[in-house]
Each structure stands twice: as structure tokens, then as C-alpha cells.
């Protein structure tokens, strides 16, 4: 293969491989870069957009990540319940919110404990 052909092949490979970090979770990256106060506010918005009441967050906890790159955050709301916010590893960073009580009932898992 000639020098130019190798160079072009390298560009093609680089163009194909560049978007490969599919396991990176862009929404998680943004959350992780926030201060604790900003992250608490963002997670409160997720909880409230899921139809739950959480004006003020008392505590957040990064529970972990599954093999698909979805991440799990736990949120304790002042004067209220605690929730798990699942941030899916997709382009929009889709979320799912469930009370910790419900998580325990349906999955037998506890909030505020690292995923094993």
C-alpha cells in the first residue's frame, strides 16, 4: 500500500473509531463535573419531573453503573422520600425515577449502598 493510501486509510479508520466511546454516558459526565450543590439541584429536577416531590435535596449518592453504562444516583429529599434516578446511556440521557421503597420491593435492592 502506498504512502497516500495508508494515510487515507488512517483517516478513514480514525473517522470510524473516533465516535466509538459508546459506553461513555454524556449526561453522567455532565453531572460528575458539577459541584455538589449543582448536582443536587439537577437531581431534584429529575425527581420532580418524574412526578415526585423534592424541592430540596438533603443528600446524593452515586450508587454505580451497570454493564450498559447506565448510572444510578440516589437522592434523599428534605422532609420526604428517597429516590433512585437512573440515567440511561443514550444520547439524550433519558432518566427513570423510582422511590427507594419501590426499588426494594421490586428488585430487593437498597439505596445508598454501592452496586455489587
Secondary structure, DSSP 8 states (H G I E B T S, - for coil): --HHHHHHHHHHHHHHHHTT-TT--HHHHHHHHS-HHHHHHHHHHHHHHTT---SSEEEEEEEEE-TTS-EEEEEEETTS-EEEEEE-SSTT--EEEEEHHHHHHHH---TTS---
